[in-house]
Amino acid sequence: MLDNYLNWTKVPASLLNVTQASVLIRFKPVGNRKAKSLGFNVSFPDSCDLKSQPEELRKVGEKYLKRWGIAGE
């Protein structure tokens, strides 16, 4: 995402230290049901507010954090 929004000639990567990110996962609607979404924050070094989500959504969030290499096994 940084590659899409920053001009690396003006802002060298060595000056950046990303410590927090917000994630929004939008699910496709099923049948006539309204589409669900899952929003949460991840902070360095190992903080995440997924615990406040319903278990079904929390498990999905944890699954993808692991898949993307953001969270350990």
N, CA and C atoms as a LAMMPS dump frame, in Angstrom:
ITEM: TIMESTEP
0
ITEM: NUMBER OF ATOMS
219
ITEM: BOX BOUNDS ff ff ff
-5.0000000000000000e+02 5.0000000000000000e+02
-5.0000000000000000e+02 5.0000000000000000e+02
-5.0000000000000000e+02 5.0000000000000000e+02
ITEM: ATOMS id mol type element x y z
1 1 1 N 0.816 -1.178 0
2 1 2 C 0 0 0
3 1 3 C 0.87 1.256 0
4 2 1 N 1.978 1.219 0.705
5 2 2 C 2.854 2.378 0.738
6 2 3 C 3.37 2.722 -0.647
7 3 1 N 3.626 1.698 -1.46
8 3 2 C 4.095 1.943 -2.823
9 3 3 C 3.077 2.736 -3.634
10 4 1 N 1.797 2.551 -3.35
11 4 2 C 0.749 3.252 -4.087
12 4 3 C 0.583 4.702 -3.657
13 5 1 N 0.978 5.039 -2.428
14 5 2 C 0.67 6.357 -1.896
15 5 3 C 1.873 7.253 -1.615
16 6 1 N 3.059 6.696 -1.606
17 6 2 C 4.236 7.507 -1.29
18 6 3 C 5.162 7.638 -2.484
19 7 1 N 5.779 8.783 -2.584
20 7 2 C 6.808 9.02 -3.593
21 7 3 C 8.15 8.719 -2.93
22 8 1 N 8.727 7.564 -3.252
23 8 2 C 9.942 7.114 -2.579
24 8 3 C 11.135 8.027 -2.816
25 9 1 N 11.103 8.859 -3.862
26 9 2 C 12.218 9.792 -4.077
27 9 3 C 12.157 10.947 -3.084
28 10 1 N 10.962 11.25 -2.588
29 10 2 C 10.808 12.319 -1.599
30 10 3 C 10.774 11.8 -0.171
31 11 1 N 10.294 10.576 0.008
32 11 2 C 10.198 9.973 1.339
33 11 3 C 10.876 8.599 1.284
34 12 1 N 12.161 8.533 1.651
35 12 2 C 12.842 7.232 1.605
36 12 3 C 12.284 6.27 2.659
37 13 1 N 12.214 5.01 2.291
38 13 2 C 11.676 3.989 3.195
39 13 3 C 12.423 3.946 4.522
40 14 1 N 13.684 4.309 4.527
41 14 2 C 14.476 4.274 5.765
42 14 3 C 13.954 5.253 6.816
43 15 1 N 13.146 6.227 6.412
44 15 2 C 12.589 7.193 7.362
45 15 3 C 11.261 6.733 7.96
46 16 1 N 10.728 5.642 7.45
47 16 2 C 9.417 5.179 7.902
48 16 3 C 9.528 4.053 8.916
49 17 1 N 8.597 4.076 9.847
50 17 2 C 8.477 3.012 10.829
51 17 3 C 6.987 2.816 11.095
52 18 1 N 6.374 1.903 10.354
53 18 2 C 4.937 1.669 10.494
54 18 3 C 4.704 0.902 11.788
55 19 1 N 3.872 1.454 12.661
56 19 2 C 3.625 0.828 13.957
57 19 3 C 2.169 0.431 14.165
58 20 1 N 1.287 0.869 13.259
59 20 2 C -0.119 0.511 13.414
60 20 3 C -0.786 0.477 12.047
61 21 1 N -1.721 -0.455 11.905
62 21 2 C -2.512 -0.555 10.674
63 21 3 C -3.946 -0.904 11.036
64 22 1 N -4.874 -0.381 10.279
65 22 2 C -6.28 -0.738 10.408
66 22 3 C -6.64 -1.644 9.245
67 23 1 N -7.378 -2.702 9.543
68 23 2 C -7.766 -3.684 8.539
69 23 3 C -9.288 -3.724 8.473
70 24 1 N -9.817 -3.738 7.265
71 24 2 C -11.253 -3.9 7.073
72 24 3 C -11.462 -5.015 6.064
73 25 1 N -12.128 -6.072 6.498
74 25 2 C -12.461 -7.194 5.632
75 25 3 C -13.958 -7.126 5.373
76 26 1 N -14.331 -7.098 4.108
77 26 2 C -15.747 -7.082 3.739
78 26 3 C -16.101 -8.422 3.12
79 27 1 N -17.148 -9.03 3.632
80 27 2 C -17.603 -10.325 3.15
81 27 3 C -18.702 -10.136 2.11
82 28 1 N -18.778 -11.049 1.171
83 28 2 C -19.849 -11.012 0.181
84 28 3 C -21.159 -11.359 0.878
85 29 1 N -22.262 -10.717 0.456
86 29 2 C -23.557 -11.067 1.048
87 29 3 C -23.955 -12.484 0.649
88 30 1 N -24.642 -13.157 1.536
89 30 2 C -25.123 -14.512 1.288
90 30 3 C -26.645 -14.46 1.183
91 31 1 N -27.159 -14.835 0.018
92 31 2 C -28.608 -14.804 -0.174
93 31 3 C -29.155 -13.409 0.026
94 32 1 N -30.195 -13.302 0.824
95 32 2 C -30.82 -12.005 1.102
96 32 3 C -30.232 -11.319 2.332
97 33 1 N -29.222 -11.945 2.933
98 33 2 C -28.635 -11.378 4.15
99 33 3 C -27.695 -10.231 3.813
100 34 1 N -27.632 -9.285 4.696
101 34 2 C -26.744 -8.135 4.546
102 34 3 C -25.289 -8.596 4.637
103 35 1 N -24.412 -7.986 3.842
104 35 2 C -22.992 -8.328 3.876
105 35 3 C -22.395 -7.923 5.228
106 36 1 N -21.548 -8.781 5.782
107 36 2 C -20.866 -8.479 7.044
108 36 3 C -19.502 -7.857 6.743
109 37 1 N -18.963 -7.188 7.733
110 37 2 C -17.602 -6.676 7.627
111 37 3 C -16.909 -6.871 8.968
112 38 1 N -15.605 -6.878 8.917
113 38 2 C -14.788 -7.052 10.116
114 38 3 C -13.69 -6.001 10.089
115 39 1 N -13.698 -5.127 11.053
116 39 2 C -12.667 -4.104 11.166
117 39 3 C -11.902 -4.277 12.461
118 40 1 N -10.571 -4.143 12.382
119 40 2 C -9.75 -4.248 13.583
120 40 3 C -8.417 -3.548 13.363
121 41 1 N -7.703 -3.309 14.441
122 41 2 C -6.397 -2.643 14.402
123 41 3 C -5.303 -3.608 14.84
124 42 1 N -4.159 -3.462 14.217
125 42 2 C -2.973 -4.237 14.57
126 42 3 C -1.878 -3.221 14.885
127 43 1 N -1.183 -3.404 16.017
128 43 2 C -0.131 -2.477 16.425
129 43 3 C 1.153 -3.226 16.73
130 44 1 N 2.284 -2.56 16.482
131 44 2 C 3.6 -3.101 16.802
132 44 3 C 3.828 -2.987 18.295
133 45 1 N 4.374 -3.937 18.975
134 45 2 C 4.979 -5.148 18.429
135 45 3 C 4.017 -6.327 18.315
136 46 1 N 3.004 -6.408 19.156
137 46 2 C 2.146 -7.601 19.091
138 46 3 C 0.76 -7.345 19.685
139 47 1 N 0.131 -6.268 19.263
140 47 2 C -1.171 -5.927 19.804
141 47 3 C -2.228 -5.962 18.695
142 48 1 N -3.418 -6.41 19.061
143 48 2 C -4.519 -6.5 18.106
144 48 3 C -5.826 -6.465 18.9
145 49 1 N -6.825 -5.784 18.359
146 49 2 C -8.094 -5.71 19.09
147 49 3 C -9.151 -6.677 18.55
148 50 1 N -8.728 -7.766 17.956
149 50 2 C -9.664 -8.786 17.484
150 50 3 C -10.439 -9.451 18.615
151 51 1 N -9.889 -9.446 19.809
152 51 2 C -10.534 -10.12 20.941
153 51 3 C -11.925 -9.567 21.235
154 52 1 N -12.173 -8.331 20.821
155 52 2 C -13.472 -7.714 21.079
156 52 3 C -14.535 -8.11 20.047
157 53 1 N -14.143 -8.883 19.047
158 53 2 C -15.069 -9.306 17.991
159 53 3 C -15.766 -10.612 18.367
160 54 1 N -16.936 -10.861 17.781
161 54 2 C -17.572 -12.166 17.987
162 54 3 C -16.628 -13.286 17.527
163 55 1 N -16.727 -14.443 18.177
164 55 2 C -15.787 -15.537 17.925
165 55 3 C -15.684 -15.904 16.448
166 56 1 N -16.795 -15.979 15.751
167 56 2 C -16.796 -16.355 14.331
168 56 3 C -15.938 -15.392 13.5
169 57 1 N -16.086 -14.091 13.743
170 57 2 C -15.312 -13.091 13.005
171 57 3 C -13.865 -13.049 13.483
172 58 1 N -13.652 -13.22 14.792
173 58 2 C -12.289 -13.214 15.338
174 58 3 C -11.45 -14.31 14.695
175 59 1 N -12.025 -15.494 14.533
176 59 2 C -11.289 -16.61 13.933
177 59 3 C -10.893 -16.303 12.49
178 60 1 N -11.786 -15.657 11.755
179 60 2 C -11.467 -15.278 10.37
180 60 3 C -10.307 -14.281 10.361
181 61 1 N -10.382 -13.269 11.224
182 61 2 C -9.309 -12.276 11.306
183 61 3 C -7.975 -12.905 11.652
184 62 1 N -7.961 -13.79 12.645
185 62 2 C -6.718 -14.469 13.039
186 62 3 C -6.169 -15.326 11.896
187 63 1 N -7.055 -16.007 11.19
188 63 2 C -6.652 -16.849 10.057
189 63 3 C -5.887 -16.027 9.018
190 64 1 N -6.436 -14.866 8.677
191 64 2 C -5.793 -14.062 7.644
192 64 3 C -4.548 -13.341 8.145
193 65 1 N -4.501 -12.956 9.397
194 65 2 C -3.266 -12.37 9.922
195 65 3 C -2.119 -13.381 9.827
196 66 1 N -2.412 -14.643 10.098
197 66 2 C -1.395 -15.697 9.962
198 66 3 C -1.037 -15.903 8.511
199 67 1 N -2.031 -15.964 7.646
200 67 2 C -1.793 -16.202 6.223
201 67 3 C -0.941 -15.09 5.619
202 68 1 N -1.169 -13.852 6.029
203 68 2 C -0.428 -12.722 5.504
204 68 3 C 0.93 -12.536 6.171
205 69 1 N 1.247 -13.374 7.148
206 69 2 C 2.539 -13.271 7.825
207 69 3 C 2.62 -12.155 8.846
208 70 1 N 1.479 -11.649 9.284
209 70 2 C 1.457 -10.57 10.28
210 70 3 C 1.477 -11.138 11.687
211 71 1 N 0.816 -12.269 11.887
212 71 2 C 0.768 -12.943 13.202
213 71 3 C 1.493 -14.269 13.103
214 72 1 N 2.12 -14.674 14.194
215 72 2 C 2.803 -15.967 14.246
216 72 3 C 1.811 -17.092 14.425
217 73 1 N 2.314 -18.304 14.356
218 73 2 C 1.47 -19.502 14.491
219 73 3 C 0.957 -19.644 15.874
